[in-house]
Amino acid sequence: MGRTANFSFTFLLFLLPIFATSAEARKSFSCDPNNPATKTLPFCRTNLRTQDRVRDLIGRLTLQEKVKLLVNNAAAVPRLGIVEYEWWSEALHGVSNVGPGTKFGGDFPGATSFPQVITTAASFNASLWEEIGKVVSDEARAMYNGGMGGLTYWSPNVNIFRDPRWGRGQETPGEDPMVAGEYAARYVRGLQGTDGGDRLKVAACCKHYTAYDLDNWSGVDRFHFNAKVSKQDIEDTFDIPFRSCVMEGKVASVMCSYNQVNGIPTCADPKLLRGTVRGAWRLNGYIVSDCDSVGVFYDNQHYTSTPEAAAADAIKAGLDLDCGPFLGVHTEKAIQGGLLKEAQIDNALFNTITVQMRLGMFDGQPSDHPYGNLGPKDVCTGPHQELALEAARQGIVLLKNHGPALPLSSRRHRPIAVIGPNSDVTLTMIGNYAGVACGYTTPLQGIRKYTRAIHQPGCADVACNDEAMFGGAVEAARQAEATIMVMGLDQSIEAEFRDRAGLLLPGRQQELISKVAAASKGPVVLVLMSGGPIDVSFAENDPKIGAILWAGYPGQAGGAAIADVLFGSHNPGGKLPMTWYPQEYLNNLPMTTMDMRSNPSRNYPGRTYRFYKGPVVYPFGHGMSYTSFAHAVAGDAPTVVSVPVDGRHHHLYNDTAFSGGAVRVTHARCKGLSLSVGVDVKNTGSRDGSHTLLVFASPPGGGWAPHKQLVAFEKVRVAAGGRERVAVRIHVCKFLSVVDGAGIRRIPMGVHALHIGGVKHSVSLQAHILGVIKS
């Protein structure tokens, strides 16, 4: 991680010989066929059913051995040939060394580091998300085979980016539940594999369940926070990504969070864990605590009077694995004290060991099984690194382009002043929960591939506490034919356990930007690196600043991607996955208030584009291109859709918000009930480009329903002057429904408006009561 900016973007494939060799293959594994004491045991026989193998193994364990398997650093059981296993590994946007289960060195000096999730989400390209997952799991399996990694990866983070100050918003797919849910399902499929059957390539984990989006703000931290959340907000916002992850992505694990929800720690809440995740959604996998969460609800939240009661509450609620030592220390005494039964421990182990069986961890020599051929040659490959570059290109968002100032010309704009504390960074580009990248291309290096550059950082770092370096930056701008300022944030400003105090640029960055822009004789471009939104209203309104790009944290190839966009080799097509608010938005908005909907009576503005209607710097979904696109709804698009309703539930729910009434989703015949709309996308400009088609729906009425909500998105490439038809399919029950105050999902009858760019298409939903057949 400590490499300098001069370490260029180089394929480690050519560097491997200079490193000392580590393990050529995993040296120890369970069910070793060369171990005569265990090779005939039923749990090692791959021809038996998985559940029978798991039950056989559990039946051979003593209580003391079982308890030692309830924690992330699961102990070995030598008498049964079972090796120790570290469950905690991370792969948020590439194989990471944050968890103890994975380490770099020897044959594996690094792994492909993709853009941070918030950047990749801005591509709105679901197939890209899945492809990244496939690459990450290839590299993860390779490192497992080489003895350098695990197979259980506690990623992705699919919490909603509810508050723009949240330090971990960068890890998420943004503020929209539908986007977060689609990201969850697609990335998980990429990680776990889609080869069919129950086999897992690696085991993913969707975290942190639930209503977790505050780390450390104004004296309140995640270890003590009680999130007071309505049933309505749980159902129509916070649960959506996790439901999609489990039911559509078929994720192998869900992680519960540190915080309480309505007074109960999530890791001790049977309604959440057993009732919802395992019951309603039918999780096929295990539930794990965030690290030390069980200890937190005993030591910090004082939820139980004894540690044994805390261990019992967690396991009885549905927790299967503790990231931390707590269950390993206190569970046996909980059983001895009658708070817990050994059978409940067996149930937890059944869930964890089943996942290990699905991963092939009890199938003998790893090299003899699927993915066993992956090794050092499959990490940091040319195609993998090219995908990281392409992901960065697709995630960059063009926020402003007056003139247009972009793209720049490598012939006319020479030299270019490159200014800013993020202009020559490496680690900043890979954000948090990253590993060791294969190599880096900084923004300065990327720009120098196109033209001559005069480099002046302007500030020593993003804190930008003084103006000592301003003079050199201003003079560089005076000399250059164009000026690029690479500014923004880094992990010293926003990170895990570090929420932001406000939305403005840190320190004196704004002052530097304005002074440099005033002195520049050519076009001025502001490039922002950040995970969260920044109030750059001053730059949006400054006529001297011609263009603004948001690059998020663009990964190991971020500098090359930024340069490709600046000089027009890539036509930007990213869209913001979160709203950019003005600083004033925070005036009456504690992070601790979880309500999504606005409340005018107490001047509460509401959260995200779905419920907030006030002024913004840039709206959700904003993003420009070097070309222009026009939309038209195909003439055969339906204007009326019939919603079949079970005759036993023929009474419509009446609410003042919906004049036509509303049908409870559970009373409608939802299977196959979809609305298909053809949208023609025409490229009316002179450049080829990729367009993100966003389809929003506004329900009839108003009141507690969202102003609008995203119901579909598609990525389409259209040649200059060309036209492409995009087939949009909208599941009526899933996407045209709303949630009432009691947390019940209903489909409003009446006219729903679909908004596609500047085009509006109206569709009337009408209830069709089905007869009841009597015997």
Buried (B, 14 or more C-beta within 10 A) or exposed (E): EEEEBEBEBBBBBEBBEEBEEBBBEBEEBBBBEEBEEBBEBEBBBEEEEBEEBBBBBBEBBEEEBBBBBBBBBBBBBEEBBBBBBBBBBBBBBBBBBBBEBBBBEBBBBBBBBBBBBBBBBBBBBBEBBBBBBBBBBBBBBBBBBBBBBBBBBBBBBBBBBBBBBBBBBBBBBBBBBBBBBBBBBBBBBBBBBEEEEEBBBBBBBBBBBBBBBBBBBEEBBBBBBBBBBBBBBBBBBBBBBBBBBBBBBBBBBBBBBBBBBBEBBBBBBBEBBBBBBBEEBEBBBBBBBBBBBBBBBBBBBEBBEBBBBBBBBBBBBBBBBBBBBBBBBBBBBBBEEEBBBEEBBBBBBBBBBBBBBBBBBBBBBBBEBBBBBBBBEBBBBEEBBEBBBBBBBBBBBBBBBBEEBBBBBBEEBBBBBBBBBBBBBBBBBBBBBBBBBBBBBBBBBBBBBBBEBBBBBBBEBBBBEEBEBBEBBBBBBEEBBBBBBBBBBBBEBBBBEBBBEEBBBBBBBBBBBBBBBEBBEBBBBBBBBBBBBBBBBBBBEBEBBBBBBBBBBBBBBBBBBBBBBBBBBBBBBBBBBBBBBBEBBBEEBEBBBBBBBBEEEEEBBBBBBBBBEEEBBBBBBBBBBBBBBBBBBBEEBEEEBEBBBBEEBBEBBEBEBBEBBBBBBEBBEBEEBBBEBBBBBBBEBEBBBBBBBBBBBBBBBEEBBBBBBBBBBBBBBBEEEEEBEBEBEBBBBBBBBBBBEEBBBBBBBBBBBBBBBEBEBEBBBEBEBBEEEEE
